[in-house]
Each structure stands twice: as C-alpha cells, then as structure tokens.
C-alpha cells in the first residue's frame, strides 16, 4: 500500500474515532485532525459514500455522525491514529 493510501486510511480511522458516540461538524473535525478543511471534507465524502458516516441536519447546522456499524470496522489495537 502506498504512503498516501496509508495516510488516508489513518485520517479516516481518526475521523471515525472522533465521531464514536458523538457528532461533530467540519470545523470541529478540522481542529481535531489538524488537516485542512478541504482534506477533511474529501474524506468525509468518501466515508459518507461508503455508508460509514451520515450527515444530520439540526436546524441550520449540519453535523456528522458515524453509523453504528462503522465503528466495529476500526481496529481496536490501532489506538495511535491521531495526527502527529
């Protein structure tokens, strides 16, 4: 696997972990990951396309949540998935 694909997987795992039992908006995920907003949006789009994240509208705000089955896909031994 290429380094780019590995980094993408780590970022997506981190996003899913951030959404574990919670919801967040793009700004919160950008702050948590340290990645540019455009990168976070791209990976969220891929996670949504895969059915692992859903967008929930609450009033005028949009939040993102992990779907219940996506969390079981995270490897429990991969605890250090945050940005370095």
Backbone bond lengths (Angstrom), bond angles and torsions (degrees), N, CA, C in turn:
res aa  C-N    CA-C-N  psi(-1)  N-CA   C-N-CA  omega(-1)  CA-C   N-CA-C  phi
1 X - - - 1.442 - - 1.527 108.02 -
2 X 1.298 116.80 139.82 1.460 120.60 -179.17 1.520 110.58 -73.13
3 X 1.329 115.37 160.73 1.466 120.37 178.39 1.522 111.08 -61.43
4 X 1.330 117.01 -36.92 1.471 120.95 -179.80 1.528 109.87 -64.57
5 X 1.327 116.79 -43.77 1.463 119.92 179.33 1.524 110.59 -65.41
6 X 1.323 117.50 -37.79 1.459 121.10 178.10 1.517 110.34 -64.75
7 X 1.333 117.50 -45.11 1.460 121.09 178.60 1.525 111.14 -62.16
8 X 1.328 116.67 -39.63 1.469 120.40 178.91 1.523 109.89 -63.19
9 X 1.323 116.79 -43.48 1.460 120.59 179.10 1.516 112.20 -63.69
10 X 1.324 117.14 -40.18 1.457 121.30 178.90 1.527 110.02 -64.96
11 X 1.329 116.92 -43.94 1.467 119.81 179.60 1.523 110.70 -64.48
12 X 1.309 117.54 -41.99 1.470 120.15 179.29 1.526 110.78 -65.78
13 X 1.329 117.50 -40.54 1.460 120.14 175.77 1.526 110.66 -61.14
14 X 1.328 116.72 -41.28 1.461 120.95 179.93 1.524 110.71 -64.46
15 X 1.328 116.84 -42.46 1.469 120.62 177.84 1.522 110.20 -60.92
16 X 1.327 117.60 -45.58 1.463 120.91 178.60 1.526 110.93 -62.30
17 X 1.324 116.98 -39.48 1.467 120.15 178.21 1.525 110.84 -64.90
18 X 1.327 117.26 -38.74 1.464 121.20 177.69 1.526 111.18 -63.58
19 X 1.311 116.84 -31.00 1.465 121.69 -178.40 1.520 112.26 -89.84
20 X 1.323 117.90 1.33 1.459 122.69 -178.66 1.525 109.97 -64.45
21 X 1.307 115.89 107.97 1.459 121.45 178.32 1.513 114.42 73.03
22 X 1.311 117.65 11.69 1.458 121.15 -177.73 1.523 109.20 -145.42
23 X 1.304 115.03 171.45 1.455 119.64 172.05 1.521 107.02 -121.02
24 X 1.300 116.27 159.88 1.460 121.26 -179.55 1.513 108.64 -151.99
25 X 1.320 115.47 158.75 1.458 118.89 172.77 1.526 108.54 -102.87
26 X 1.302 116.65 175.83 1.474 121.38 -177.41 1.531 110.69 -57.96
27 X 1.313 117.31 -44.77 1.463 120.67 -178.01 1.524 111.32 -59.02
28 X 1.312 117.10 -43.09 1.462 120.69 179.18 1.527 111.36 -65.28
29 X 1.325 117.05 -38.76 1.465 120.02 179.13 1.526 111.37 -70.21
30 X 1.322 117.37 -35.27 1.473 120.85 176.24 1.526 109.10 -63.01
31 X 1.327 116.64 -45.21 1.463 120.11 179.33 1.525 111.47 -63.55
32 X 1.320 117.12 -40.61 1.464 121.09 -177.88 1.528 112.49 -69.57
33 X 1.335 116.49 -37.85 1.465 119.92 -175.55 1.516 113.15 -89.84
34 X 1.324 116.47 -27.92 1.456 119.94 -174.50 1.517 113.01 77.37
35 X 1.319 116.81 6.59 1.472 122.27 179.15 1.525 109.49 -89.22
36 X 1.322 117.38 155.00 1.464 120.07 176.25 1.533 111.37 -61.22
37 X 1.322 116.31 150.68 1.467 121.20 -178.91 1.528 111.63 -56.27
38 X 1.328 117.15 -39.99 1.468 119.51 -179.36 1.526 111.20 -63.81
39 X 1.316 117.36 -35.61 1.474 121.47 178.87 1.524 110.14 -69.22
40 X 1.329 116.36 -44.13 1.461 120.18 178.94 1.528 109.89 -62.43
41 X 1.334 117.34 -44.18 1.473 120.64 178.60 1.520 111.43 -60.11
42 X 1.333 117.37 -42.42 1.471 121.94 -179.86 1.529 110.00 -60.13
43 X 1.328 116.31 -48.24 1.466 119.61 -177.98 1.521 111.41 -69.49
44 X 1.325 117.66 -35.10 1.467 119.82 175.01 1.525 111.04 -63.45
45 X 1.332 117.09 -38.94 1.464 120.47 177.41 1.535 109.85 -61.13
46 X 1.331 116.80 -42.75 1.461 120.43 179.33 1.524 111.08 -66.57
47 X 1.332 117.03 -40.35 1.461 120.43 177.89 1.525 111.29 -66.82
48 X 1.340 117.31 -37.52 1.460 120.76 176.42 1.522 110.76 -66.80
49 X 1.337 117.43 -42.45 1.465 121.00 178.22 1.531 111.75 -60.57
50 X 1.337 115.49 -32.80 1.465 120.39 179.75 1.526 112.05 -83.36
51 X 1.333 117.03 -3.73 1.461 120.94 179.41 1.519 113.48 79.73
52 X 1.327 117.52 17.00 1.463 120.77 -177.08 1.522 112.78 -94.25
53 X 1.322 117.19 -17.16 1.461 122.62 179.82 1.519 107.56 -136.81
54 X 1.312 115.37 143.58 1.455 118.78 175.06 1.508 109.75 -126.79
55 X 1.305 114.95 151.62 1.458 122.40 179.88 1.516 108.00 -98.17
56 X 1.320 115.89 128.24 1.457 121.92 -178.35 1.524 108.44 -116.84
57 X 1.322 116.72 123.56 1.465 120.26 177.15 1.516 108.93 -89.37
58 X 1.323 114.75 127.37 1.464 121.00 176.56 1.520 106.85 -128.16
59 X 1.305 115.44 97.77 1.458 119.58 -174.61 1.519 109.14 68.70
60 X 1.311 116.52 -130.04 1.458 120.15 179.26 1.527 111.58 -89.39
61 X 1.335 116.73 -4.47 1.464 120.85 -177.81 1.523 111.21 -98.90
62 X 1.290 114.96 148.76 1.461 121.34 177.50 1.525 107.56 -117.83
63 X 1.322 115.77 128.03 1.455 121.45 178.90 1.517 108.48 -120.82
64 X 1.303 115.33 160.50 1.451 120.94 -178.75 1.514 109.10 -117.42
65 X 1.320 115.69 142.01 1.456 121.63 178.58 1.521 108.65 -135.46
66 X 1.322 115.51 146.75 1.459 119.78 173.32 1.518 107.73 -76.47
67 X 1.304 117.15 142.87 1.451 120.23 175.29 1.523 107.55 -74.37
68 X 1.298 118.14 154.59 1.467 121.62 -173.13 1.519 112.50 -59.03
69 X 1.319 118.55 -35.38 1.459 119.78 -176.72 1.515 113.36 -83.38
70 X 1.323 118.78 -15.97 1.457 120.17 -179.34 1.516 111.38 -69.70
71 X 1.319 117.70 -30.48 1.457 120.51 -175.98 1.524 111.45 -67.86
72 X 1.311 118.24 -27.71 1.463 120.21 178.99 1.530 112.08 -72.73
73 X 1.329 117.22 -12.78 1.458 120.51 179.80 1.525 112.69 -81.96
74 X 1.327 117.15 -15.30 1.459 120.50 179.74 1.518 109.60 -74.16
75 X 1.308 116.15 135.08 1.464 120.69 177.66 1.527 108.92 -73.86
76 X 1.342 118.33 120.52 1.460 119.84 -177.29 1.525 113.10 -65.58
77 X 1.316 119.07 -20.19 1.462 121.55 -179.57 1.504 112.22 -83.68
78 X 1.337 118.21 -7.78 1.453 122.08 -177.82 1.517 109.81 -95.02
79 X 1.338 115.99 64.58 1.461 120.66 -173.82 1.524 113.00 -75.66
80 X 1.300 118.24 -25.10 1.461 121.42 -176.19 1.536 109.56 -99.04
81 X 1.341 115.71 72.23 1.460 119.59 -177.06 1.512 112.89 -109.19
82 X 1.320 117.40 4.39 1.459 121.08 -177.87 1.512 111.78 -77.27
83 X 1.314 116.03 168.66 1.462 120.54 178.98 1.521 110.36 -66.52
84 X 1.298 115.50 150.47 1.462 120.09 179.48 1.494 111.03 -107.65
